[in-house]
Amino acid sequence: MFGKQRATFIALFEPSMLNLSKMCAVYWSKPEHLDKMLKTRFVSIPYCHLIYAVNKYGKQISSNINAYCIEHSYYNQDLSTRPYSISFSKKRQFLLSTVYINQNTGRPCISAVQPVIDNSQQFLGFIMADFDYQQLPLSLTPSNLQQTYQPSPCYGMSS
């Protein structure tokens, strides 16, 4: 991913991810409520393929959420040893991963990672949003800024 394109994606994803992380902090210890919040706010993340919450130890504490469904079977999976997760574990700021190959789909993917910090400034974990790299626009214009990626219903939903 080139520097200008990366900066554009960060500018596009970071504000909505920050807002979402603040809302999710309230429901962090309530998985069902967290899932509902992520599902409700899914559309606020442009081009998002998949969204989920991970605690500070790398355990997924939400279901996998896409535009069509909530996939509960991914709850509590250990993501701590995945290469893209290891580099985020000590960070307390928004990050955009490098391009990697999704384990399930075999397609290039990037992840936006937003730390979740509660009102008392306690670090809780991360909200992670995955994007199919091939579905992202090469450049952003007012017309394609409003478009979103439409994944197929609950297929290939592994984070």
C-alpha positions in Angstrom: 0.0 0.0 0.0 1.5 3.3 -1.0 1.9 6.2 1.5 -0.7 8.5 0.1 -3.3 5.8 -0.2 -2.5 4.6 3.4 -2.9 8.1 4.7 -6.2 8.4 2.9 -7.5 5.2 4.4 -6.4 6.3 7.9 -8.2 9.6 7.5 -11.3 7.7 6.3 -11.4 5.0 8.9 -10.0 6.5 12.1 -12.8 9.0 13.0 -15.6 6.4 12.8 -13.5 3.8 14.6 -12.8 6.2 17.4 -16.5 7.0 17.8 -17.3 3.3 17.8 -14.6 2.5 20.4 -16.1 5.1 22.8 -19.6 3.5 22.4 -18.2 0.0 22.8 -16.3 0.8 26.0 -19.7 1.1 27.8 -20.6 -2.5 26.8 -17.2 -4.1 27.0 -18.1 -6.6 29.7 -21.5 -7.4 28.2 -20.9 -9.5 25.0 -24.5 -9.6 23.8 -24.8 -5.8 24.1 -21.4 -5.4 22.5 -22.5 -7.5 19.5 -25.6 -5.4 19.1 -23.6 -2.2 19.2 -21.2 -3.5 16.6 -24.0 -4.6 14.4 -25.9 -1.3 14.7 -22.8 0.7 14.0 -21.3 -1.5 11.3 -22.5 0.8 8.5 -20.5 3.7 10.0 -17.3 2.1 8.9 -17.0 2.6 5.1 -16.0 -0.4 3.0 -15.9 -2.6 6.1 -16.1 -6.4 5.5 -16.0 -7.6 9.1 -15.8 -6.1 12.6 -15.1 -7.6 16.0 -13.7 -6.7 19.5 -10.6 -8.2 21.1 -9.5 -7.8 24.7 -6.1 -6.6 25.7 -4.9 -10.2 25.9 -5.8 -11.0 22.3 -9.1 -12.9 23.0 -12.0 -12.1 20.8 -14.8 -10.9 23.1 -17.5 -10.3 20.5 -18.9 -12.3 17.6 -17.8 -11.6 14.1 -20.1 -9.0 12.6 -20.7 -8.3 9.0 -23.5 -6.4 7.1 -25.7 -9.5 7.1 -25.2 -11.4 10.3 -23.6 -12.0 13.7 -21.5 -15.1 13.7 -21.2 -16.3 17.3 -18.8 -19.2 16.7 -15.8 -16.8 16.7 -16.4 -15.6 20.2 -13.5 -16.3 22.6 -11.0 -17.3 19.8 -7.4 -16.5 20.6 -6.0 -14.0 18.1 -2.9 -13.1 20.2 -0.4 -15.0 18.1 -1.6 -13.9 14.7 1.2 -11.8 13.0 -1.1 -8.7 12.5 -2.2 -8.9 16.2 1.2 -9.1 17.8 2.3 -5.8 16.5 -0.8 -4.1 17.9 -0.6 -5.5 21.4 1.5 -2.7 22.9 0.0 0.2 20.9 -2.6 2.6 22.3 -3.4 4.5 19.1 -5.2 3.8 15.8 -3.3 1.6 13.5 -3.8 0.3 10.0 -2.1 -3.0 9.3 -0.1 -3.8 6.3 -1.7 -6.0 3.6 -1.9 -9.6 4.6 -3.7 -12.7 3.3 -7.0 -13.6 5.0 -6.8 -17.2 6.3 -10.3 -18.2 5.2 -10.7 -16.3 1.9 -7.2 -16.3 0.7 -7.7 -12.7 -0.3 -5.6 -9.6 0.5 -6.9 -7.9 3.6 -6.1 -4.9 5.8 -7.2 -4.4 9.4 -8.0 -1.1 11.1 -7.3 -1.3 14.8 -8.7 1.2 17.3 -7.9 0.9 21.0 -10.8 1.0 23.4 -10.2 3.1 26.5 -12.9 3.7 29.1 -13.8 6.9 30.9 -11.3 6.3 33.6 -8.6 5.9 30.9 -8.2 2.2 31.4 -7.1 0.3 28.3 -9.6 -2.5 27.6 -8.6 -3.8 24.2 -9.3 -3.1 20.5 -12.1 -2.8 18.0 -10.8 -4.4 14.7 -12.3 -3.8 11.3 -11.2 -5.9 8.4 -11.3 -4.7 4.8 -11.0 -6.7 1.6 -8.1 -4.9 0.0 -9.3 -5.6 -3.5 -12.7 -3.9 -2.7 -11.1 -0.7 -1.5 -11.0 2.2 -4.1 -7.6 3.1 -5.5 -8.5 6.7 -4.9 -11.3 8.3 -3.0 -13.8 10.7 -4.6 -17.1 12.1 -3.3 -19.0 9.5 -5.3 -17.1 6.4 -4.1 -16.7 7.7 -0.5 -20.4 6.7 0.2 -20.1 3.2 -1.2 -19.6 0.2 1.1 -18.4 -3.3 0.5 -21.2 -5.8 0.4 -19.9 -9.2 1.7 -21.8 -12.4 1.0 -23.9 -13.4 3.9 -21.9 -15.1 6.7 -19.4 -16.8 4.4 -15.7 -16.6 5.0 -16.2 -14.7 8.2 -13.0 -15.5 9.9 -11.0 -12.8 11.5 
